[in-house]
Amino acid sequence: MSDKIKLLIAFLLVAAGIAGFYYLHDSPAVLKLLSVLVGLLLAVAVASTSESGKQFIGFSKDSVAEARRVVWPTRKETMQTTGVVILFAIIMALFLWLVDASLMMIVNKLMGRVE
């Protein structure tokens, strides 16, 4: 139950930041932005103390660690793969155009149209 209360407080802090943005409509943009940012930061601080917030932080840390373990392709590999994809797309477009043109020609002949 306390987690739900924490998340409700976090939601209310975000809402207060947004309300502050509209309340300060005549103020400089920096103050309006600061209002929203403070609301968001306080909401994150409160939400991170809940059980679901702790799980999310753990998941985020695991995701970053996993992303660091990925073996990313080199520039050369990326360029070669991109070239193959573009070449395949061009060949497939030409093939589909040829099939479409052939079928259109067959239908026109069957219907007695000569163009």
C-alpha positions as CSV (number, residue, x, y, z in Angstrom):
1,M,0.0,0.0,0.0
2,S,2.8,2.4,0.8
3,D,4.2,1.9,-2.8
4,K,0.9,3.0,-4.2
5,I,1.0,6.1,-2.0
6,K,4.5,6.9,-3.1
7,L,3.6,6.5,-6.8
8,L,0.5,8.7,-6.2
9,I,2.7,11.4,-4.6
10,A,5.1,11.1,-7.6
11,F,2.2,11.6,-9.9
12,L,1.0,14.6,-7.9
13,L,4.5,16.1,-8.0
14,V,4.5,15.8,-11.8
15,A,1.1,17.4,-11.9
16,A,2.3,20.2,-9.6
17,G,5.2,20.9,-11.9
18,I,2.9,21.1,-14.9
19,A,0.4,23.3,-13.0
20,G,3.4,25.5,-12.0
21,F,4.2,25.9,-15.7
22,Y,0.7,27.2,-16.5
23,Y,0.5,29.3,-13.3
24,L,3.8,31.0,-14.3
25,H,2.5,31.9,-17.8
26,D,3.7,35.5,-17.5
27,S,7.1,34.5,-16.1
28,P,10.2,33.9,-18.2
29,A,10.5,30.6,-20.0
30,V,13.4,29.6,-17.7
31,L,11.2,29.7,-14.6
32,K,8.4,27.7,-16.4
33,L,10.9,25.1,-17.5
34,L,12.4,25.0,-14.0
35,S,9.0,24.4,-12.5
36,V,8.4,21.3,-14.7
37,L,11.9,20.0,-14.1
38,V,11.7,20.3,-10.4
39,G,8.4,18.5,-10.4
40,L,9.8,15.7,-12.5
41,L,13.0,15.4,-10.5
42,L,11.1,15.2,-7.2
43,A,8.7,12.7,-8.7
44,V,11.6,10.5,-9.8
45,A,13.1,10.8,-6.4
46,V,9.9,9.7,-4.7
47,A,9.1,7.0,-7.2
48,S,12.6,5.5,-7.0
49,T,12.0,4.7,-3.3
50,S,9.0,2.4,-4.2
51,E,9.5,-1.3,-4.9
52,S,8.6,-0.9,-8.6
53,G,11.0,2.1,-8.8
54,K,13.8,0.0,-7.4
55,Q,13.0,-2.8,-9.8
56,F,13.1,-0.3,-12.7
57,I,16.5,1.0,-11.6
58,G,17.8,-2.5,-11.3
59,F,16.5,-3.3,-14.8
60,S,18.1,-0.1,-16.2
61,K,21.4,-1.0,-14.7
62,D,21.2,-4.5,-16.2
63,S,20.3,-3.1,-19.6
64,V,23.3,-0.8,-19.6
65,A,25.6,-3.6,-18.6
66,E,24.1,-5.8,-21.3
67,A,24.5,-3.0,-23.9
68,R,28.2,-2.7,-23.0
69,R,28.7,-6.5,-23.6
70,V,27.3,-6.3,-27.1
71,V,29.9,-6.6,-29.9
72,W,29.0,-3.7,-32.2
73,P,29.9,-4.0,-35.9
74,T,32.8,-2.0,-37.3
75,R,32.2,0.8,-39.7
76,K,33.3,-1.4,-42.6
77,E,30.8,-4.1,-41.7
78,T,28.1,-1.6,-41.3
79,M,28.8,0.0,-44.7
80,Q,28.9,-3.5,-46.4
81,T,25.6,-4.6,-44.8
82,T,24.0,-1.3,-45.8
83,G,25.2,-1.7,-49.4
84,V,23.8,-5.3,-49.5
85,V,20.4,-4.1,-48.2
86,I,20.2,-1.2,-50.7
87,L,21.2,-3.5,-53.6
88,F,18.6,-6.1,-52.6
89,A,16.0,-3.3,-52.3
90,I,16.8,-2.1,-55.8
91,I,16.8,-5.6,-57.3
92,M,13.5,-6.4,-55.6
93,A,12.0,-3.1,-56.9
94,L,13.0,-3.9,-60.4
95,F,11.7,-7.5,-60.1
96,L,8.3,-6.3,-58.8
97,W,8.1,-3.6,-61.5
98,L,8.8,-6.3,-64.2
99,V,6.1,-8.6,-62.7
100,D,3.6,-5.7,-62.5
101,A,4.3,-4.6,-66.1
102,S,4.0,-8.2,-67.4
103,L,0.7,-8.7,-65.6
104,M,-0.7,-5.4,-66.8
105,M,0.3,-6.3,-70.4
106,I,-1.4,-9.7,-70.1
107,V,-4.6,-8.2,-68.7
108,N,-4.7,-5.6,-71.4
109,K,-4.3,-8.3,-74.1
110,L,-7.0,-10.4,-72.5
111,M,-9.4,-7.4,-72.4
112,G,-8.6,-6.5,-76.0
113,R,-6.9,-3.2,-75.3
114,V,-3.9,-2.4,-77.3
115,E,-1.6,0.3,-76.1
